[in-house]
Amino acid sequence: MNLAELHRKLAAAARLQKPDDRVPYAFEKRIMALVAERTATAWRVQWTRGLWRAAVSCMAVAVVCGAISLFTPDTNDGGNDLSQDFENTLLASVDQGDSTP
C-alpha cells in the first residue's frame, strides 16, 4: 500500500472523530517536547553518572592503597635497593662489553 495514501486516509479518519474533552489542550505538544528534551540530554546524564561512579571507585582504590602502604611494617632488608639491583642486572651485559679489550 502507498504510504502517502495511507497517511491521507488516517488523517481524514482522525478529522472525523470528535475531540475528547478529557484530554487537556495541547497535551500532545507538551508530551512531544518532554520526549525530545529527554532524548537530547539522556546521553549526557548517562556519561555523568558513569564518570561519577568511576571517580568514586578510583577514590576508594586510592584510599585502600594508601591505607595498605601506611599500615604495612617497614622492613629494612639490609640496604638492598630494588632499583639498584635492577639497574645492575640490566646493565651487566653493557659493562661486560666495555671491559673486554
Steps between C-alpha positions, in 0.01 A plus 500: 500500500615854429612673819382843386152360428492324837603820676227694319233244595608491863506880524152518347368239745655689791337825390158332505541407867370749754772621743481352847440751781711300749825578317650839596573759234835449318568183697677328211728799445608501866567127494699522177706788644579291808598202285728714283660657809557163665668344196725802452635489854489124559854439378632783717334356807634153431856628451480712814378210711767270361779750561389565857489128570849463355626790711356345815659165411838663438484683830418176681797324338727794589385493864555123524847525344591787732380306805697194395818698447449686828433196719748250355814466710817644353740212455859601448674222310856609568526779248403304189337742264284346231568781256876454534471123459287549190743751351801276568325203341387700199840658436707185572532414132605855411765503775641168378525629143698806612752311716625259230791634290 
